Amino acid sequence: MKNLFPVLGAISAEEFLADYWQQKPLLIRQAIPNFVAPIDGDELAGLALEKEVESRLVVGTDWQLENGPFSEQRFQTLPDSHWTLLVQGVDLWVPEVAELLQRFNFLPPWRLDDIMVSYAEDGGSVGPHFDYYDVFLLQGAGQRRWQIGQLCDSDTPLAGNSDLKILRDFEATDEWVLNTGDMLYIPPKIAHHGVAIGDCTTLSVGFRAPAVTEMLDDLATELLSRGPAPKYLTDPPLTLEMANNNIPPVYIARVKALLMETLNDDQLLAEWFAQFMTEPKYPMLVDETGEERVASIENPHSPEQVSHFKNGLLAD
């Protein structure tokens, strides 16, 4: 595989896929040398004012969550430190951010989710947590300290003082300070915690990892829309005892066989999965050709318009 847009440093794409992808974290110093972040805190705040854009604020050392869109007045009342602004799908709004996706051409394009961009003041973080998806954390302006911790799962205890899924116990095993152009790859279920050193921006390139329940729900909708002749459950040989006992294992076996028979259609699954994995994240941004496009906001806030509420808010 020839990597036309190297972003893995001294690691080849083949080595990364074989030894790191969904296996262990990887720190890449100067993944993009001389990197200049294509969006800054003021422009990100401008996006967060718009109702079409998905945005969040995480404020304080107890990580209190607020959902956007936000008003200019909210930015004027933020503290001097310990807060983070996060905006999803920035690649859909800023072409220069979208161009970064070309650097990840060693991974299937249908696995890509979006690029989230965060701006944080000193001490800002979203708390120690883990995700069920792969993520590349590319450092934009400033510095952020990242700690990597334990392997987690659905049984890992969570703290109860935030709407976010904050880990109750975080056990740091490694720690790095990322500078502009550095990048950290984190596989699914690995605990991590990032804290801003001064003000900084981070670009998170995320990859889709749908839950089986999500896939089954969508597949059921697809089956209903296709309208194939339905299959019905039939009884196993019944006995009088079955009328007064719990559902016997033989019934469960019948249910399982019926479901497996329904799923035993590779063409149907392939067509559905291709559609499912390429479904637009934000359907309202789909153009007349059916493609998700880099969007434009009807009345955007330009950097100049945003800058009038910068002083004391997003200033260095």
Sequence and secondary structure as in RCSB ss.txt:
>XXXX:A:sequence
MKNLFPVLGAISAEEFLADYWQQKPLLIRQAIPNFVAPIDGDELAGLALEKEVESRLVVGTDWQLENGPFSEQRF
QTLPDSHWTLLVQGVDLWVPEVAELLQRFNFLPPWRLDDIMVSYAEDGGSVGPHFDYYDVFLLQGAGQRRWQIGQ
LCDSDTPLAGNSDLKILRDFEATDEWVLNTGDMLYIPPKIAHHGVAIGDCTTLSVGFRAPAVTEMLDDLATELLS
RGPAPKYLTDPPLTLEMANNNIPPVYIARVKALLMETLNDDQLLAEWFAQFMTEPKYPMLVDETGEERVASIENP
HSPEQVSHFKNGLLAD
>XXXX:A:secstr
   SS  STTS HHHHHHHTTTTS EEETTSSTT   SS HHHHHHHHTSTTS EEEEETTTTEEEES   HHHH
HT  SSSEEEEES GGGT HHHHGGGGGGTTS GGGEEEEEEEEE TT    SB  SS EEEEE SSEEEEEEEE
E  TTS B SSSSS  BSS    EEEEE TT EEEE TTEEEEEEEESSEEEEEEEE    HHHHHHHHHHHHHH
H             GGGGTS   HHHHHHHHHHHHHHH  HHHHHHHHHHHHTS SSGGGB TTS B     SS 
  HHHHGGGTTTTT  
